Amino acid sequence: MPADARRIGLTLALGTLLVVIDTTVTVVAVPAMVTGLDTTLPAVGWVTTAYLLGIVAVIPLATWSANRFGARRVYLAALLVFVAGSILAGLATTVTALVACRAVQGLGGGLLNPVGSAIGLRAVAREHRGRLMSFLALPLVIGPVCGPPLAGWLIEVTSWRWIFLINVPLGLLALLVSARALPADPAPGAARERIDGVGLALLSGGAVLVVLGGTLLDGVRRAAGAGLLVAGLVLLAGFTRRALRGTGSRDRPPLVDLWLLGRPPFGAGAGVLVCFGAAYFGTMAVLPLYAQGVRGDSVAVVGALSLPQAVAVGVTAQVATRLVDRLPAHRIVLTGTVLGLAGVLGLFAATVADAGYPLVLAASVLVGAGSGATLMPAMTLVLRDLDQAETPRGTTLLNLLQRLSAALGVAAVAVVLNVLVGLRLPGGVAAMLVLDAPSRSAARADLAAAVGGSYLIAVALIAASVVIALRALPGTRARVPADRGHPRASPLRAGRSGRASGLPGPEGSLAGAAISDQRGSESGRS
Protein backbone atom coordinates (compact mmCIF):
# COMPACT_ATOMS: atom_id res chain seq x y z
CA MET A 1 0.00 0.00 0.00
CA PRO A 2 1.50 3.39 -0.99
CA ALA A 3 2.74 5.60 1.86
CA ASP A 4 0.37 8.43 0.88
CA ALA A 5 -2.63 6.12 1.08
CA ARG A 6 -1.50 4.80 4.46
CA ARG A 7 -1.14 8.36 5.74
CA ILE A 8 -4.63 9.24 4.50
CA GLY A 9 -6.10 6.16 6.20
CA LEU A 10 -4.49 6.94 9.57
CA THR A 11 -5.55 10.59 9.32
CA LEU A 12 -9.17 9.68 8.68
CA ALA A 13 -9.06 7.14 11.50
CA LEU A 14 -8.05 9.89 13.94
CA GLY A 15 -11.07 12.02 13.04
CA THR A 16 -13.48 9.11 13.27
CA LEU A 17 -11.98 8.04 16.61
CA LEU A 18 -13.04 11.34 18.19
CA VAL A 19 -16.64 10.80 17.07
CA VAL A 20 -16.80 7.19 18.28
CA ILE A 21 -15.26 7.96 21.68
CA ASP A 22 -17.74 10.78 22.25
CA THR A 23 -20.60 8.33 21.79
CA THR A 24 -19.55 6.38 24.89
CA VAL A 25 -17.90 8.84 27.29
CA THR A 26 -21.12 10.33 28.64
CA VAL A 27 -22.32 6.99 30.03
CA VAL A 28 -19.65 7.10 32.74
CA ALA A 29 -20.15 10.82 33.40
CA VAL A 30 -23.91 10.70 34.09
CA PRO A 31 -23.72 10.88 37.91
CA ALA A 32 -21.16 13.69 37.80
CA MET A 33 -23.27 15.69 35.32
CA VAL A 34 -26.42 15.22 37.38
CA THR A 35 -24.61 16.67 40.40
CA GLY A 36 -22.62 19.33 38.57
CA LEU A 37 -25.58 20.73 36.64
CA ASP A 38 -28.07 20.23 39.49
CA THR A 39 -30.45 18.32 37.23
CA THR A 40 -32.16 14.94 36.90
CA LEU A 41 -31.14 11.60 35.42
CA PRO A 42 -33.73 11.67 32.57
CA ALA A 43 -32.57 15.16 31.57
CA VAL A 44 -28.94 14.04 31.39
CA GLY A 45 -30.04 11.09 29.26
CA TRP A 46 -30.73 13.59 26.48
CA VAL A 47 -27.03 14.50 26.40
CA THR A 48 -26.28 11.23 24.60
CA THR A 49 -29.52 11.20 22.60
CA ALA A 50 -28.95 14.72 21.22
CA TYR A 51 -25.51 13.69 19.96
CA LEU A 52 -26.90 10.65 18.14
CA LEU A 53 -29.74 12.71 16.66
CA GLY A 54 -27.29 15.32 15.37
CA ILE A 55 -25.24 12.59 13.68
CA VAL A 56 -28.17 10.90 11.96
CA ALA A 57 -29.76 14.22 10.92
CA VAL A 58 -26.72 15.38 8.98
CA ILE A 59 -25.65 12.11 7.28
CA PRO A 60 -28.08 12.62 4.34
CA LEU A 61 -26.23 15.85 3.51
CA ALA A 62 -22.86 14.13 3.14
CA THR A 63 -23.00 13.42 -0.60
CA TRP A 64 -24.57 16.74 -1.57
CA SER A 65 -22.17 18.79 0.53
CA ALA A 66 -19.12 16.90 -0.77
CA ASN A 67 -20.27 17.40 -4.37
CA ARG A 68 -21.20 21.03 -3.83
CA PHE A 69 -18.25 22.29 -1.83
CA GLY A 70 -15.58 19.60 -2.13
CA ALA A 71 -15.06 16.60 0.15
CA ARG A 72 -11.86 17.91 1.74
CA ARG A 73 -13.40 21.27 2.57
CA VAL A 74 -16.48 19.62 4.06
CA TYR A 75 -14.34 17.26 6.14
CA LEU A 76 -12.26 20.09 7.58
CA ALA A 77 -15.36 22.19 8.24
CA ALA A 78 -17.02 19.25 10.00
CA LEU A 79 -13.96 18.87 12.25
CA LEU A 80 -14.17 22.57 13.11
CA VAL A 81 -17.87 22.27 13.98
CA PHE A 82 -17.12 19.23 16.14
CA VAL A 83 -14.36 21.08 18.01
CA ALA A 84 -16.58 24.15 18.46
CA GLY A 85 -19.37 21.97 19.82
CA SER A 86 -16.89 20.34 22.22
CA ILE A 87 -15.78 23.73 23.56
CA LEU A 88 -19.36 24.86 24.07
CA ALA A 89 -20.31 21.54 25.72
CA GLY A 90 -17.38 21.83 28.12
CA LEU A 91 -18.45 25.35 29.10
CA ALA A 92 -22.20 24.66 29.37
CA THR A 93 -23.76 25.77 32.66
CA THR A 94 -27.21 24.20 32.24
CA VAL A 95 -28.36 20.81 31.03
CA THR A 96 -30.38 22.48 28.25
CA ALA A 97 -27.28 24.23 26.94
CA LEU A 98 -25.29 21.00 27.17
CA VAL A 99 -27.91 19.08 25.18
CA ALA A 100 -27.88 21.78 22.47
CA CYS A 101 -24.07 21.76 22.32
CA ARG A 102 -24.03 17.98 22.02
CA ALA A 103 -26.36 18.28 19.03
CA VAL A 104 -23.82 20.67 17.46
CA GLN A 105 -21.10 18.12 18.10
CA GLY A 106 -23.22 15.49 16.36
CA LEU A 107 -23.82 17.73 13.35
CA GLY A 108 -20.06 18.00 12.87
CA GLY A 109 -19.25 14.41 13.72
CA GLY A 110 -21.98 12.95 11.51
CA LEU A 111 -20.22 14.11 8.34
CA LEU A 112 -16.76 12.83 9.24
CA ASN A 113 -17.31 9.12 8.62
CA PRO A 114 -19.19 9.17 5.27
CA VAL A 115 -17.20 12.05 3.79
CA GLY A 116 -13.92 10.69 5.15
CA SER A 117 -14.64 7.22 3.77
CA ALA A 118 -15.37 8.73 0.36
CA ILE A 119 -12.10 10.69 0.43
CA GLY A 120 -10.10 7.61 1.34
CA LEU A 121 -11.74 5.25 -1.14
CA ARG A 122 -11.33 7.74 -3.99
CA ALA A 123 -7.66 8.28 -3.14
CA VAL A 124 -6.53 4.65 -3.41
CA ALA A 125 -6.66 2.07 -6.17
CA ARG A 126 -9.16 -0.76 -5.94
CA GLU A 127 -6.57 -3.34 -4.92
CA HIS A 128 -5.69 -1.31 -1.80
CA ARG A 129 -9.21 -0.51 -0.63
CA GLY A 130 -9.39 -3.43 1.77
CA ARG A 131 -6.19 -2.25 3.48
CA LEU A 132 -7.64 1.25 3.73
CA MET A 133 -10.79 -0.10 5.38
CA SER A 134 -8.61 -1.74 8.04
CA PHE A 135 -7.49 1.75 9.07
CA LEU A 136 -11.07 3.01 9.08
CA ALA A 137 -12.08 0.03 11.24
CA LEU A 138 -9.64 0.98 14.01
CA PRO A 139 -11.82 3.72 15.60
CA LEU A 140 -14.85 1.43 15.69
CA VAL A 141 -12.84 -1.01 17.79
CA ILE A 142 -10.70 1.31 19.91
CA GLY A 143 -13.39 3.91 20.61
CA PRO A 144 -15.93 1.84 22.59
CA VAL A 145 -13.12 0.25 24.64
CA CYS A 146 -11.14 3.45 25.36
CA GLY A 147 -14.05 5.85 25.82
CA PRO A 148 -15.39 4.80 29.25
CA PRO A 149 -11.96 4.33 30.94
CA LEU A 150 -10.75 7.66 29.54
CA ALA A 151 -13.89 9.39 30.77
CA GLY A 152 -13.55 7.83 34.21
CA TRP A 153 -9.94 8.97 34.52
CA LEU A 154 -10.72 12.52 33.38
CA ILE A 155 -13.61 12.80 35.84
CA GLU A 156 -11.39 11.46 38.62
CA VAL A 157 -8.50 13.91 38.08
CA THR A 158 -10.40 16.96 36.74
CA SER A 159 -14.17 17.18 36.15
CA TRP A 160 -16.84 15.90 33.77
CA ARG A 161 -16.29 18.97 31.57
CA TRP A 162 -13.00 17.56 30.36
CA ILE A 163 -14.64 14.62 28.63
CA PHE A 164 -15.65 17.29 26.08
CA LEU A 165 -12.73 19.73 26.40
CA ILE A 166 -10.21 16.95 25.70
CA ASN A 167 -11.58 16.99 22.15
CA VAL A 168 -10.19 20.49 21.61
CA PRO A 169 -6.45 19.67 21.44
CA LEU A 170 -7.15 16.30 19.81
CA GLY A 171 -9.55 17.86 17.30
CA LEU A 172 -7.12 20.65 16.42
CA LEU A 173 -4.39 18.05 15.94
CA ALA A 174 -6.72 16.09 13.63
CA LEU A 175 -7.49 19.32 11.78
CA LEU A 176 -3.81 20.14 11.21
CA VAL A 177 -2.95 16.60 10.12
CA SER A 178 -6.00 16.43 7.83
CA ALA A 179 -5.16 19.76 6.20
CA ARG A 180 -1.71 18.42 5.32
CA ALA A 181 -2.50 14.79 4.48
CA LEU A 182 -5.84 14.80 2.66
CA PRO A 183 -5.74 15.28 -1.12
CA ALA A 184 -6.90 18.59 -2.54
CA ASP A 185 -10.40 18.79 -3.96
CA PRO A 186 -10.48 18.62 -7.78
CA ALA A 187 -11.86 21.56 -9.71
CA PRO A 188 -15.68 21.47 -9.75
CA GLY A 189 -17.62 20.92 -12.95
CA ALA A 190 -19.63 23.58 -14.68
CA ALA A 191 -22.87 22.58 -12.95
CA ARG A 192 -23.47 22.17 -9.23
CA GLU A 193 -26.18 20.17 -7.54
CA ARG A 194 -28.88 22.05 -5.71
CA ILE A 195 -30.28 20.45 -2.60
CA ASP A 196 -33.54 18.52 -2.72
CA GLY A 197 -35.30 20.25 0.17
CA VAL A 198 -38.34 17.98 0.21
CA GLY A 199 -36.17 14.88 0.12
CA LEU A 200 -34.00 16.26 2.93
CA ALA A 201 -37.05 16.89 5.11
CA LEU A 202 -38.34 13.38 4.49
CA LEU A 203 -35.01 11.59 4.90
CA SER A 204 -33.45 13.51 7.79
CA GLY A 205 -36.79 13.89 9.55
CA GLY A 206 -37.55 10.20 9.18
CA ALA A 207 -34.08 9.14 10.32
CA VAL A 208 -34.23 11.39 13.39
CA LEU A 209 -37.68 10.12 14.36
CA VAL A 210 -36.64 6.47 13.96
CA VAL A 211 -33.58 6.93 16.19
CA LEU A 212 -35.53 8.99 18.73
CA GLY A 213 -38.41 6.53 18.76
CA GLY A 214 -36.06 3.60 19.19
CA THR A 215 -34.37 5.39 22.10
CA LEU A 216 -37.66 6.10 23.88
CA LEU A 217 -38.82 2.50 23.49
CA ASP A 218 -36.09 1.56 25.93
CA GLY A 219 -37.52 3.82 28.65
CA VAL A 220 -40.80 4.68 30.34
CA ARG A 221 -42.27 6.58 27.38
CA ARG A 222 -42.79 3.56 25.18
CA ALA A 223 -46.08 4.76 23.66
CA ALA A 224 -44.47 8.01 22.52
CA GLY A 225 -41.47 6.07 21.24
CA ALA A 226 -43.65 3.73 19.21
CA GLY A 227 -45.52 6.67 17.69
CA LEU A 228 -42.32 8.46 16.72
CA LEU A 229 -40.88 5.25 15.29
CA VAL A 230 -43.94 4.70 13.09
CA ALA A 231 -43.92 8.35 11.98
CA GLY A 232 -40.24 8.07 11.07
CA LEU A 233 -40.81 4.93 9.02
CA VAL A 234 -43.66 6.68 7.17
CA LEU A 235 -41.37 9.60 6.29
CA LEU A 236 -38.65 7.22 5.13
CA ALA A 237 -41.19 5.38 2.96
CA GLY A 238 -42.14 8.74 1.45
CA PHE A 239 -38.50 9.48 0.67
CA THR A 240 -38.04 6.03 -0.87
CA ARG A 241 -41.01 6.57 -3.17
CA ARG A 242 -39.73 10.01 -4.15
CA ALA A 243 -36.19 8.78 -4.80
CA LEU A 244 -37.18 5.72 -6.84
CA ARG A 245 -39.57 7.74 -8.98
CA GLY A 246 -36.81 10.24 -9.72
CA THR A 247 -38.86 13.21 -8.58
CA GLY A 248 -36.92 16.40 -9.04
CA SER A 249 -34.70 17.89 -11.72
CA ARG A 250 -31.31 17.18 -13.20
CA ASP A 251 -29.54 19.65 -10.92
CA ARG A 252 -31.51 18.51 -7.87
CA PRO A 253 -31.13 14.68 -7.63
CA PRO A 254 -32.17 12.64 -4.58
CA LEU A 255 -29.83 12.85 -1.61
CA VAL A 256 -29.12 9.11 -1.63
CA ASP A 257 -28.94 6.83 -4.63
CA LEU A 258 -31.28 3.97 -3.73
CA TRP A 259 -30.73 2.39 -7.15
CA LEU A 260 -27.33 1.23 -5.91
CA LEU A 261 -29.21 -1.35 -3.85
CA GLY A 262 -30.32 -3.01 -7.10
CA ARG A 263 -26.74 -3.91 -8.02
CA PRO A 264 -25.75 -7.37 -6.70
CA PRO A 265 -22.55 -6.55 -4.79
CA PHE A 266 -24.00 -3.42 -3.22
CA GLY A 267 -27.50 -4.66 -2.47
CA ALA A 268 -26.44 -8.03 -1.06
CA GLY A 269 -23.61 -6.54 0.98
CA ALA A 270 -25.91 -3.84 2.35
CA GLY A 271 -28.40 -6.56 3.31
CA VAL A 272 -25.71 -8.37 5.29
CA LEU A 273 -24.67 -5.14 7.00
CA VAL A 274 -28.23 -4.19 7.92
CA CYS A 275 -29.18 -7.60 9.35
CA PHE A 276 -25.91 -8.31 11.12
CA GLY A 277 -25.52 -4.73 12.36
CA ALA A 278 -29.06 -4.64 13.77
CA ALA A 279 -28.34 -7.83 15.72
CA TYR A 280 -24.88 -6.82 16.90
CA PHE A 281 -25.72 -3.32 18.10
CA GLY A 282 -29.23 -4.24 19.19
CA THR A 283 -28.01 -6.80 21.72
CA MET A 284 -25.13 -4.79 23.19
CA ALA A 285 -27.21 -3.96 26.27
CA VAL A 286 -28.33 -7.55 26.92
CA LEU A 287 -25.15 -8.88 28.52
CA PRO A 288 -24.82 -5.90 30.92
CA LEU A 289 -28.47 -6.43 31.92
CA TYR A 290 -27.79 -10.11 32.49
CA ALA A 291 -24.78 -9.32 34.70
CA GLN A 292 -26.47 -6.57 36.72
CA GLY A 293 -30.13 -7.52 36.67
CA VAL A 294 -29.94 -11.32 36.82
CA ARG A 295 -26.67 -11.97 38.66
CA GLY A 296 -26.47 -8.71 40.64
CA ASP A 297 -22.86 -8.01 39.67
CA SER A 298 -21.10 -4.64 39.72
CA VAL A 299 -20.36 -2.16 36.94
CA ALA A 300 -16.72 -3.27 37.05
CA VAL A 301 -17.76 -6.82 36.17
CA VAL A 302 -19.87 -5.49 33.29
CA GLY A 303 -16.85 -3.60 31.95
CA ALA A 304 -14.65 -6.68 32.21
CA LEU A 305 -17.21 -8.77 30.32
CA SER A 306 -17.05 -6.40 27.33
CA LEU A 307 -13.28 -6.56 26.89
CA PRO A 308 -12.85 -10.05 25.33
CA GLN A 309 -15.46 -9.33 22.67
CA ALA A 310 -13.89 -5.95 21.89
CA VAL A 311 -10.45 -7.53 21.51
CA ALA A 312 -11.89 -10.24 19.26
CA VAL A 313 -13.57 -7.62 17.07
CA GLY A 314 -10.36 -5.61 16.80
CA VAL A 315 -8.05 -8.48 15.94
CA THR A 316 -10.44 -10.11 13.49
CA ALA A 317 -11.35 -6.85 11.75
CA GLN A 318 -7.69 -6.03 11.13
CA VAL A 319 -6.94 -9.50 9.77
CA ALA A 320 -10.12 -9.78 7.70
CA THR A 321 -9.86 -6.37 6.03
CA ARG A 322 -6.29 -7.15 4.97
CA LEU A 323 -7.37 -10.51 3.56
CA VAL A 324 -10.15 -8.90 1.51
CA ASP A 325 -7.56 -7.70 -1.01
CA ARG A 326 -6.11 -11.23 -1.36
CA LEU A 327 -9.00 -13.68 -0.95
CA PRO A 328 -12.59 -13.74 -2.28
CA ALA A 329 -14.38 -11.25 -0.03
CA HIS A 330 -17.67 -13.14 -0.07
CA ARG A 331 -16.01 -16.14 1.61
CA ILE A 332 -14.66 -13.94 4.41
CA VAL A 333 -18.07 -12.36 4.96
CA LEU A 334 -19.82 -15.74 4.93
CA THR A 335 -17.33 -17.08 7.48
CA GLY A 336 -17.98 -14.05 9.67
CA THR A 337 -21.74 -14.44 9.59
CA VAL A 338 -21.49 -18.14 10.49
CA LEU A 339 -19.17 -17.34 13.42
CA GLY A 340 -21.56 -14.62 14.55
CA LEU A 341 -24.53 -16.99 14.38
CA ALA A 342 -22.67 -19.62 16.41
CA GLY A 343 -21.72 -16.99 18.97
CA VAL A 344 -25.19 -15.54 19.43
CA LEU A 345 -26.67 -19.04 19.72
CA GLY A 346 -24.08 -19.68 22.42
CA LEU A 347 -25.05 -16.49 24.25
CA PHE A 348 -28.70 -17.47 24.07
CA ALA A 349 -28.03 -20.94 25.48
CA ALA A 350 -25.57 -19.78 28.16
CA THR A 351 -27.72 -16.93 29.50
CA VAL A 352 -31.04 -18.80 29.40
CA ALA A 353 -29.46 -21.68 31.32
CA ASP A 354 -27.53 -19.25 33.57
CA ALA A 355 -24.51 -21.39 32.79
CA GLY A 356 -21.85 -19.03 34.15
CA TYR A 357 -19.37 -16.54 32.74
CA PRO A 358 -16.83 -18.89 31.08
CA LEU A 359 -19.41 -20.04 28.52
CA VAL A 360 -20.77 -16.51 28.16
CA LEU A 361 -17.30 -15.12 27.47
CA ALA A 362 -16.51 -17.88 24.96
CA ALA A 363 -19.71 -17.10 23.07
CA SER A 364 -18.97 -13.36 23.25
CA VAL A 365 -15.57 -13.91 21.67
CA LEU A 366 -17.24 -15.82 18.83
CA VAL A 367 -19.66 -12.93 18.30
CA GLY A 368 -16.75 -10.49 18.28
CA ALA A 369 -14.79 -12.58 15.79
CA GLY A 370 -17.85 -12.87 13.58
CA SER A 371 -18.47 -9.13 13.73
CA GLY A 372 -14.89 -8.32 12.82
CA ALA A 373 -15.00 -10.72 9.87
CA THR A 374 -18.38 -9.45 8.66
CA LEU A 375 -18.94 -5.72 9.10
CA MET A 376 -15.83 -4.07 7.62
CA PRO A 377 -15.18 -6.77 4.95
CA ALA A 378 -18.81 -6.48 3.81
CA MET A 379 -18.44 -2.72 3.62
CA THR A 380 -15.25 -3.12 1.61
CA LEU A 381 -16.96 -5.55 -0.77
CA VAL A 382 -19.81 -3.09 -1.24
CA LEU A 383 -17.73 0.05 -1.77
CA ARG A 384 -14.52 -0.92 -3.50
CA ASP A 385 -15.93 -1.28 -7.03
CA LEU A 386 -17.77 2.06 -7.02
CA ASP A 387 -16.41 4.69 -9.37
CA GLN A 388 -15.52 8.29 -8.52
CA ALA A 389 -19.05 9.66 -8.82
CA GLU A 390 -20.67 6.77 -6.97
CA THR A 391 -18.33 6.57 -3.98
CA PRO A 392 -19.76 9.51 -1.96
CA ARG A 393 -23.32 8.30 -2.59
CA GLY A 394 -22.40 4.76 -1.60
CA THR A 395 -20.69 5.74 1.66
CA THR A 396 -23.59 8.03 2.60
CA LEU A 397 -26.20 5.36 1.92
CA LEU A 398 -24.30 2.71 3.89
CA ASN A 399 -23.74 5.01 6.87
CA LEU A 400 -27.42 5.90 6.95
CA LEU A 401 -28.52 2.27 6.66
CA GLN A 402 -26.19 1.25 9.47
CA ARG A 403 -27.46 3.97 11.81
CA LEU A 404 -31.09 3.15 11.09
CA SER A 405 -30.64 -0.61 11.37
CA ALA A 406 -28.83 -0.20 14.69
CA ALA A 407 -31.67 1.98 16.01
CA LEU A 408 -34.29 -0.52 14.87
CA GLY A 409 -32.30 -3.40 16.33
CA VAL A 410 -32.06 -1.64 19.69
CA ALA A 411 -35.80 -0.90 19.60
CA ALA A 412 -36.72 -4.50 18.75
CA VAL A 413 -34.54 -5.97 21.49
CA ALA A 414 -35.82 -3.40 24.02
CA VAL A 415 -39.44 -4.32 23.28
CA VAL A 416 -38.77 -8.06 23.52
CA LEU A 417 -36.76 -7.62 26.72
CA ASN A 418 -39.49 -5.64 28.43
CA VAL A 419 -42.18 -8.10 27.34
CA LEU A 420 -40.25 -11.20 28.45
CA VAL A 421 -39.14 -9.73 31.77
CA GLY A 422 -42.58 -8.20 32.34
CA LEU A 423 -44.21 -11.62 32.01
CA ARG A 424 -42.13 -12.79 34.98
CA LEU A 425 -41.77 -9.60 37.03
CA PRO A 426 -44.27 -6.71 37.24
CA GLY A 427 -42.49 -3.53 36.23
CA GLY A 428 -40.24 -5.18 33.64
CA VAL A 429 -36.56 -4.32 33.26
CA ALA A 430 -36.72 -1.23 35.49
CA ALA A 431 -38.06 -3.33 38.39
CA MET A 432 -35.45 -6.04 37.78
CA LEU A 433 -32.57 -3.59 38.17
CA VAL A 434 -33.70 -2.47 41.65
CA LEU A 435 -34.44 -5.90 43.15
CA ASP A 436 -32.86 -6.66 46.49
CA ALA A 437 -30.51 -9.64 46.73
CA PRO A 438 -32.99 -12.17 48.20
CA SER A 439 -35.69 -11.32 45.64
CA ARG A 440 -33.20 -11.51 42.79
CA SER A 441 -31.93 -14.87 43.98
CA ALA A 442 -35.46 -16.28 44.16
CA ALA A 443 -36.34 -15.10 40.66
CA ARG A 444 -32.93 -15.70 39.08
CA ALA A 445 -33.85 -18.67 36.88
CA ASP A 446 -36.93 -16.93 35.47
CA LEU A 447 -35.07 -13.66 34.90
CA ALA A 448 -32.19 -15.47 33.16
CA ALA A 449 -34.64 -17.15 30.79
CA ALA A 450 -36.31 -13.79 30.06
CA VAL A 451 -33.14 -11.77 29.46
CA GLY A 452 -31.45 -14.54 27.50
CA GLY A 453 -34.56 -15.05 25.40
CA SER A 454 -34.08 -11.62 23.84
CA TYR A 455 -31.07 -13.03 21.99
CA LEU A 456 -33.53 -14.84 19.71
CA ILE A 457 -33.99 -11.53 17.86
CA ALA A 458 -30.27 -11.56 17.09
CA VAL A 459 -30.40 -15.23 16.11
CA ALA A 460 -33.07 -14.50 13.50
CA LEU A 461 -31.28 -11.43 12.12
CA ILE A 462 -27.86 -13.05 11.86
CA ALA A 463 -29.40 -16.17 10.31
CA ALA A 464 -30.86 -13.87 7.65
CA SER A 465 -27.39 -12.39 7.06
CA VAL A 466 -25.98 -15.92 6.62
CA VAL A 467 -28.63 -16.67 3.98
CA ILE A 468 -27.88 -13.42 2.15
CA ALA A 469 -24.13 -14.06 2.25
CA LEU A 470 -24.61 -17.63 1.03
CA ARG A 471 -27.10 -16.99 -1.74
CA ALA A 472 -26.80 -13.38 -2.85
CA LEU A 473 -23.20 -12.23 -2.44
CA PRO A 474 -21.49 -12.59 -5.81
CA GLY A 475 -18.57 -14.93 -6.05
CA THR A 476 -17.16 -12.82 -8.85
CA ARG A 477 -17.42 -9.08 -8.89
CA ALA A 478 -18.31 -8.28 -12.47
CA ARG A 479 -19.43 -4.67 -12.74
CA VAL A 480 -23.03 -3.97 -13.63
CA PRO A 481 -23.75 -1.27 -16.20
CA ALA A 482 -24.92 1.89 -14.49
CA ASP A 483 -28.32 1.98 -16.15
CA ARG A 484 -29.19 -1.71 -15.67
CA GLY A 485 -32.27 -2.14 -13.56
CA HIS A 486 -33.23 1.50 -13.84
CA PRO A 487 -36.75 1.78 -15.20
CA ARG A 488 -36.20 5.25 -16.53
CA ALA A 489 -33.52 7.74 -17.35
CA SER A 490 -33.95 9.95 -14.35
CA PRO A 491 -32.12 12.82 -12.72
CA LEU A 492 -30.80 10.20 -10.33
CA ARG A 493 -28.26 9.39 -13.02
CA ALA A 494 -27.61 12.93 -14.14
CA GLY A 495 -23.92 13.66 -14.31
CA ARG A 496 -22.86 10.05 -13.94
CA SER A 497 -19.43 11.00 -15.20
CA GLY A 498 -19.32 13.51 -12.40
CA ARG A 499 -19.61 16.66 -14.50
CA ALA A 500 -23.20 17.59 -13.76
CA SER A 501 -22.97 16.61 -10.13
CA GLY A 502 -19.92 18.72 -9.40
CA LEU A 503 -17.60 15.73 -9.14
CA PRO A 504 -14.70 15.22 -11.50
CA GLY A 505 -14.79 12.39 -14.00
CA PRO A 506 -12.63 9.34 -13.25
CA GLU A 507 -9.84 10.86 -15.31
CA GLY A 508 -9.76 13.93 -13.08
CA SER A 509 -7.39 12.55 -10.45
CA LEU A 510 -4.69 9.96 -9.85
CA ALA A 511 -7.20 7.81 -8.00
CA GLY A 512 -9.53 8.02 -10.94
CA ALA A 513 -6.72 7.06 -13.30
CA ALA A 514 -6.02 4.01 -11.20
CA ILE A 515 -9.65 2.99 -11.32
CA SER A 516 -9.80 3.60 -15.05
CA ASP A 517 -6.66 1.53 -15.60
CA GLN A 518 -8.16 -1.26 -13.51
CA ARG A 519 -11.30 -1.25 -15.64
CA GLY A 520 -9.24 -1.29 -18.79
CA SER A 521 -7.25 -4.28 -17.69
CA GLU A 522 -10.43 -6.12 -16.72
CA SER A 523 -11.95 -5.37 -20.13
CA GLY A 524 -8.82 -6.59 -21.84
CA ARG A 525 -8.96 -9.87 -19.97
CA SER A 526 -12.59 -10.38 -20.95
Rosetta blueprint (number, residue, H / E / L):
1 M L
2 P L
3 A H
4 D H
5 A H
6 R H
7 R H
8 I H
9 G H
10 L H
11 T H
12 L H
13 A H
14 L H
15 G H
16 T H
17 L H
18 L H
19 V H
20 V H
21 I H
22 D H
23 T H
24 T H
25 V H
26 T H
27 V H
28 V H
29 A H
30 V H
31 P H
32 A H
33 M H
34 V H
35 T H
36 G H
37 L L
38 D L
39 T L
40 T L
41 L H
42 P H
43 A H
44 V H
45 G H
46 W H
47 V H
48 T H
49 T H
50 A H
51 Y H
52 L H
53 L H
54 G H
55 I H
56 V H
57 A H
58 V H
59 I H
60 P H
61 L H
62 A H
63 T H
64 W H
65 S H
66 A H
67 N H
68 R H
69 F H
70 G L
71 A H
72 R H
73 R H
74 V H
75 Y H
76 L H
77 A H
78 A H
79 L H
80 L H
81 V H
82 F H
83 V H
84 A H
85 G H
86 S H
87 I H
88 L H
89 A H
90 G H
91 L H
92 A L
93 T L
94 T L
95 V H
96 T H
97 A H
98 L H
99 V H
100 A H
101 C H
102 R H
103 A H
104 V H
105 Q H
106 G H
107 L H
108 G H
109 G H
110 G H
111 L H
112 L H
113 N H
114 P H
115 V H
116 G H
117 S H
118 A H
119 I H
120 G H
121 L H
122 R H
123 A H
124 V L
125 A L
126 R H
127 E H
128 H H
129 R H
130 G H
131 R H
132 L H
133 M H
134 S H
135 F H
136 L H
137 A H
138 L H
139 P H
140 L H
141 V H
142 I H
143 G H
144 P H
145 V H
146 C H
147 G H
148 P H
149 P H
150 L H
151 A H
152 G H
153 W H
154 L H
155 I H
156 E H
157 V H
158 T L
159 S L
160 W L
161 R L
162 W H
163 I H
164 F H
165 L H
166 I L
167 N H
168 V H
169 P H
170 L H
171 G H
172 L H
173 L H
174 A H
175 L H
176 L H
177 V H
178 S H
179 A H
180 R H
181 A H
182 L L
183 P L
184 A L
185 D L
186 P L
187 A L
188 P L
189 G L
190 A L
191 A L
192 R L
193 E L
194 R L
195 I L
196 D L
197 G H
198 V H
199 G H
200 L H
201 A H
202 L H
203 L H
204 S H
205 G H
206 G H
207 A H
208 V H
209 L H
210 V H
211 V H
212 L H
213 G H
214 G H
215 T H
216 L H
217 L L
218 D L
219 G L
220 V L
221 R L
222 R H
223 A H
224 A H
225 G H
226 A H
227 G H
228 L H
229 L H
230 V H
231 A H
232 G H
233 L H
234 V H
235 L H
236 L H
237 A H
238 G H
239 F H
240 T H
241 R H
242 R H
243 A H
244 L H
245 R L
246 G L
247 T L
248 G L
249 S E
250 R L
251 D L
252 R E
253 P L
254 P L
255 L L
256 V L
257 D L
258 L H
259 W H
260 L H
261 L H
262 G H
263 R L
264 P H
265 P H
266 F H
267 G H
268 A H
269 G H
270 A H
271 G H
272 V H
273 L H
274 V H
275 C H
276 F H
277 G H
278 A H
279 A H
280 Y H
281 F H
282 G H
283 T L
284 M L
285 A L
286 V H
287 L H
288 P H
289 L H
290 Y H
291 A H
292 Q H
293 G H
294 V H
295 R L
296 G L
297 D L
298 S L
299 V H
300 A H
301 V H
302 V H
303 G H
304 A H
305 L H
306 S H
307 L H
308 P H
309 Q H
310 A H
311 V H
312 A H
313 V H
314 G H
315 V H
316 T H
317 A H
318 Q H
319 V H
320 A H
321 T H
322 R H
323 L H
324 V L
325 D L
326 R L
327 L L
328 P L
329 A H
330 H H
331 R H
332 I H
333 V H
334 L H
335 T H
336 G H
337 T H
338 V H
339 L H
340 G H
341 L H
342 A H
343 G H
344 V H
345 L H
346 G H
347 L H
348 F H
349 A H
350 A H
351 T H
352 V H
353 A L
354 D L
355 A L
356 G L
357 Y H
358 P H
359 L H
360 V H
361 L H
362 A H
363 A H
364 S H
365 V H
366 L H
367 V H
368 G H
369 A H
370 G H
371 S H
372 G H
373 A H
374 T H
375 L H
376 M H
377 P H
378 A H
379 M H
380 T H
381 L H
382 V H
383 L H
384 R L
385 D L
386 L L
387 D L
388 Q L
389 A L
390 E H
391 T H
392 P H
393 R H
394 G H
395 T H
396 T H
397 L H
398 L H
399 N H
400 L H
401 L H
402 Q H
403 R H
404 L H
405 S H
406 A H
407 A H
408 L H
409 G H
410 V H
411 A H
412 A H
413 V H
414 A H
415 V H
416 V H
417 L H
418 N H
419 V H
420 L H
421 V H
422 G H
423 L H
424 R H
425 L L
426 P L
427 G L
428 G H
429 V H
430 A H
431 A H
432 M H
433 L H
434 V L
435 L L
436 D L
437 A H
438 P H
439 S H
440 R H
441 S H
442 A H
443 A H
444 R H
445 A H
446 D H
447 L H
448 A H
449 A H
450 A H
451 V H
452 G H
453 G H
454 S L
455 Y H
456 L H
457 I H
458 A H
459 V H
460 A H
461 L H
462 I H
463 A H
464 A H
465 S H
466 V H
467 V H
468 I H
469 A H
470 L H
471 R H
472 A L
473 L L
474 P L
475 G L
476 T L
477 R L
478 A L
479 R L
480 V L
481 P L
482 A L
483 D L
484 R L
485 G L
486 H L
487 P L
488 R L
489 A L
490 S L
491 P H
492 L H
493 R H
494 A L
495 G L
496 R L
497 S L
498 G L
499 R L
500 A L
501 S L
502 G L
503 L L
504 P L
505 G L
506 P H
507 E H
508 G H
509 S L
510 L H
511 A H
512 G H
513 A H
514 A H
515 I H
516 S H
517 D H
518 Q H
519 R H
520 G H
521 S H
522 E H
523 S H
524 G H
525 R H
526 S L
